[in-house]
């Protein structure tokens, strides 16, 4: 029996909408996102929402549009109806995947957790206000519902593309609900990310900046994001520079983690054979190999020492997503890419910067059809 849904923004009659007739990068949708961007950047919003506003700026959208209109023999059209299930651990992620689906011209239903964060409430309130003036969300819906209801089944039957973000367990649960044979599905499950740092006399002066970026990557979302680094490989790096790095990071993450969560995580890694070498605002544990790659640990970072890149390849987990780097050459990155499941290389501080090229795929490609002319 259907349970009621909670509509946070958009159209409550989404199941009754006729087939969309808009195209990718339609003027009204581009304008809606540009207005949303300006409001977020100029208003009294959190740093997280301002980051979303910056990502949605007009110049950025135009870059995407140009990349999709360069081939005159291909026409980009909407997939049609998209059902997005957003993760609860990174509360703002839904806005990025939704925005790309919106730009591609789709009708989109986004399911978010029933327990909204302040940022989510602020964003939905702003979007609802803009919708009142523009009607920009007439084919969009942001909803919550009880997981035991049959709404997942209904929306899975309705959609032409199901996009699932979340833990392995939650995705496996939802995938028990079958899709129609003609529908597509993309999943974004649990991932693990690392850093490879090669510091020496030539880049030692950059240690404070690298540490600042690393601190931002681990404190944002308290390492719950898949792209947050959980392990550092020190590649041909002197111990004195390693110590300077951790001291710099420690000063920047004060109050960033729950002390109890850190203690539990440290004890868990120690039970697996790691040993603690630094305890402060961040805990650092040393081990010759990665430990706890399939566990959700916060406030701790593991480290290993390596002399050649090939040593790292042998230790990387299958669920690897991002490698944040400093001092690693393009040739070394290529070697790692060919021998692992890595999805992206980024500089320290950019691990959580959302990109339409995510998890090894172009999201705008899977959210649209490429029609050959």
Secondary structure, DSSP 8 states (H G I E B T S, - for coil): -----EEEEE-TTGGG-------TT-HHHHHHHHHHHHHHHHSS--HHHHHHHHHT-HHHHHHHHHHHHS-TTEEEEE--EEEEE--SSSTTHHHHHHHHHHHTT-EEEEE--SS--HHHHHHHHHHHHHHHHH-TTTTEEEEE--TTSSHHHHHHHH-SEEEEES-HHHHHHHTTS---TT-EEEEE---EEEEEE---TTTGGGHHHHHHHHHHHHHGGGG-STTSEEEEEEES--HHHHHHHHHHHHHH-TT-S-HHHHHHHHHHHHHTT-EEEEESSSEEEE-SS---TTS---SEEEEEEESSHHHHHTT--TTEEEEEEES--HHHHHHHHHTS---EEEETT-TT---SEETTEEHHHHTEEEEE-
